[in-house]
Amino acid sequence: MTDSNDGNGGTGAATASVSSSSGRAGMQLGYTPLYMQVRQQLLDKLISGEWQPGTLLPSEQQLSVQMGVSQGTVRKALDALSADRIVVRHQGRGTFVAEHDQRRTLFQFFKIADDKGDRVLPETVYSQLKRAEPSASESRLLGLRPKGDVWRIVRHRALKGRVMLSEQIVLSADRFPGLDVHVPLPNNIYELYERHFVTTVTRAAEQLRAVAASAEDADVLGCSEHMPVLQIDRQAFALNGALVELRRSRCLTEQFHYASDLR
């Protein structure tokens, strides 16, 4: 890869062109900023497991030599990964592969807050895991092989001493082989995915709706049947963009709410 410096820290771009038979100037077919190409190459190293969570990356200077681009281009690529919370940059210490510690999970993936605005990661007070056949939609969404199984996880989670959340999680059994060895599952399940199955969840899409509590919800959450509860349907994606988790949560909203900061 060669780097063209555009005067803004080496953020030139590689383009493809073809020349017409009449000898006219080449036509530009596409434009991919060079730092984005570098970003993708760095991301590929994370996806392959070459750099594990918590790993200190080579310095910008080392990466620029290895990749044949300017240090400014490497810096911009790392800044882009940092903006996506894939790496963490520490002044004077270097750049590290992000880990799913409690703080990251709380602020990136858990949006329930009390009415004072405080967020606390809920505590798992009940957890059940079983292997099962998937539904047709689960098989399609998770990209399962024919006759592939899923893991079904049921969790009851407490906030400030009271069960407020009921969760149902569906995972590919092929992607998470031997998951049952890790029973009881830890509270921070994304850290488990990352450390033992080389699967880092980097983003999630959620749909929210108000639903009436079922008899089972009422029993778990200690509320009346048909009481309005918040249902959150989540699809969680790994570094390579693959859908790796389906999750449905039902939550009481007495003294709690879903908080989303729009910027």
GIZIDA-V218474 format. One record per backbone hydrogen bond with DSSP energy under -1.0 kcal/mol. NH is the residue of the N-H (numbers start at 1). CO is the residue of the C=O. Records with the same first field share a line. If there is no record, write none. Layout:
NH: CO ; CO
This chain:
14: 32
23: 20
27: 18
29: 16
32: 14
34: 12
37: 33
38: 34
39: 35
40: 36
41: 37
42: 38
43: 39
44: 40
45: 41
46: 42
47: 43
48: 44
50: 45
51: 45
54: 97
55: 52
57: 95
63: 59
64: 60
65: 61
66: 62
67: 63
68: 64
69: 64
74: 70
75: 71
76: 72
77: 73
78: 74
79: 75
80: 76
81: 77
82: 78
83: 79
84: 80
85: 82
86: 81
88: 96
90: 94
93: 90
94: 90
96: 88
97: 55
98: 86
101: 99
105: 101
106: 102
107: 103
108: 104
109: 105
113: 257
114: 118
115: 255
117: 114
123: 158
125: 156
126: 156
128: 154
130: 152
132: 150
139: 135
140: 136
141: 137
142: 138
144: 139
148: 145
150: 132
151: 171
152: 130
153: 169
154: 128
155: 167
156: 126
157: 165
158: 123
159: 162
162: 159
164: 157
165: 157
166: 250
167: 155
168: 248
169: 153
170: 246
171: 151
173: 149
176: 172
179: 176
181: 178
182: 179
183: 180
189: 187
192: 188
193: 189
194: 190
195: 191
196: 192
197: 193
199: 193
202: 237
203: 237
205: 235
207: 233
209: 231
211: 229
213: 227
218: 214
219: 215
220: 216
221: 217
222: 218
226: 213
227: 224
229: 211
230: 251
231: 209
232: 249
233: 207
234: 247
235: 205
236: 245
237: 203
238: 242
241: 238
244: 236
245: 236
246: 170
247: 234
248: 168
249: 232
250: 166
251: 230
252: 164
257: 113
259: 111
